[in-house]
Amino acid sequence: MTRLTPACVGEAVIDATIAELSEVGYAALRVDAVAERAGVNKTTIYRRWGNKVGLVSTALIERRGQLVPPADTGSLRGDLIELLKEIRLGLKVPWVTALQREAGPRTSANADLYELLDMFWPARFKVSGVVFERAIERGELPAGTDPGFLLEVISGPLYFHWLMLGHPLDDDFLERVADFVLHGAQARLPLDRSATDERVSRA
């Protein structure tokens, strides 16, 4: 086995962890498989990261850069649309998809999965919440606005629309979500009213 420098070991193990997570998900991920894929001894992983939760949470936090921070467009609406595009992109990242498949409601059976997600989401929310902090500074939102709550509000429709209903997340849908967050029920109606009316009538 080729001897790697500590920095190279860290990079190789994180790469292997993300690859394994993308392929098999969290529950089936084995430290042995990560070690073999990275070309290191599993004792190295346990010594440096402690356990599977520590390993995977570190990998997610380090690789959250794959989910690019939203651009500063100069307006809240523009920033919201860019944020939604980044969420859409993030939904297609393999390791994100793998975690979404497994998460579900919090139970004792998936407690360790949520232990690592509880480490990941605050870091991700901090990056995305900049959108609302900028809006407060520009006077587009009142002081005391809760960025975390708004992130939940703006993310929820995408997850439901795509994961539960199987509908594409096209740009028009993203704009409708942004407008709804900005204006509530007074946001513009969808372009195709007939499709919406049909879904409501079947409910």
Secondary structure as UniProt FT lines:
FT   HELIX           6..24
FT   TURN            25..28
FT   HELIX           31..38
FT   HELIX           42..49
FT   HELIX           52..63
FT   HELIX           64..66
FT   HELIX           76..91
FT   HELIX           94..103
FT   HELIX           108..110
FT   HELIX           111..128
FT   HELIX           130..138
FT   TURN            143..144
FT   HELIX           147..159
FT   HELIX           160..164
FT   HELIX           171..183
FT   HELIX           184..186
FT   HELIX           193..202
//
